[in-house]
Amino acid sequence: MTEELRRLYRSRRDRIIGGVCGGLGEYFKVDPVLLRVLWAVMFFAGGMGLLAYIIAWIIVPEEPVGSGQ
């Protein structure tokens, strides 16, 4: 019964722009494409998606080099 410590990072492997969706996908075990579609819908439905993505890009640290995730 060991619980794995998970940390939220921007992905180095699965990135298109900043790795935010790839990192969120790894953290929540969800396909990053679904998250990218959600960000796009939020962007076109009022523009908050772009602001939220930029904030996440700044706040979420990049995955460390050589991490085995």
C-alpha positions as CSV (number, residue, x, y, z in Angstrom):
1,M,0.0,0.0,0.0
2,T,2.5,2.6,-1.1
3,E,1.0,5.7,-2.4
4,E,3.0,7.3,-5.1
5,L,3.9,11.0,-4.7
6,R,2.8,12.8,-7.8
7,R,3.9,16.3,-8.7
8,L,2.5,18.6,-11.4
9,Y,5.1,19.6,-14.0
10,R,5.0,20.9,-17.5
11,S,5.9,18.0,-19.8
12,R,9.2,17.8,-21.7
13,R,8.0,14.9,-23.9
14,D,4.4,15.7,-24.7
15,R,4.4,19.4,-25.5
16,I,3.1,21.5,-28.4
17,I,3.6,25.0,-27.0
18,G,4.6,25.0,-23.3
19,G,3.9,21.5,-22.1
20,V,1.0,22.5,-19.8
21,C,-1.6,20.2,-21.2
22,G,0.9,17.3,-21.5
23,G,1.8,17.8,-17.8
24,L,-1.8,18.0,-16.7
25,G,-2.6,14.9,-18.7
26,E,0.2,13.0,-17.0
27,Y,-0.9,14.2,-13.6
28,F,-4.6,13.4,-14.0
29,K,-4.0,10.4,-16.2
30,V,-6.1,11.9,-19.0
31,D,-5.3,12.2,-22.7
32,P,-3.6,15.6,-23.3
33,V,-5.6,16.1,-26.5
34,L,-8.8,16.4,-24.5
35,L,-7.2,19.0,-22.3
36,R,-6.0,20.9,-25.4
37,V,-9.5,20.9,-26.8
38,L,-10.8,22.2,-23.5
39,W,-8.3,25.0,-23.5
40,A,-9.3,25.9,-27.1
41,V,-13.0,25.9,-26.2
42,M,-12.2,28.2,-23.2
43,F,-10.3,30.5,-25.5
44,F,-13.0,30.8,-28.1
45,A,-15.8,31.1,-25.4
46,G,-14.6,34.3,-23.9
47,G,-10.8,34.4,-24.1
48,M,-10.1,33.2,-20.6
49,G,-8.4,30.0,-22.0
50,L,-5.5,32.0,-23.2
51,L,-5.0,33.9,-19.9
52,A,-5.4,30.6,-17.9
53,Y,-2.8,28.9,-20.1
54,I,-0.3,31.7,-19.8
55,I,-0.7,31.7,-16.0
56,A,-0.3,27.9,-15.9
57,W,2.7,28.2,-18.1
58,I,4.3,30.6,-15.7
59,I,3.3,28.9,-12.4
60,V,3.8,25.2,-13.2
61,P,7.5,24.2,-13.2
62,E,9.0,22.3,-16.0
63,E,9.7,18.6,-15.5
64,P,13.2,18.0,-14.2
65,V,15.7,16.6,-16.6
66,G,16.1,12.8,-16.2
67,S,13.0,12.3,-14.2
68,G,11.6,8.8,-14.8
69,Q,8.0,9.8,-15.3
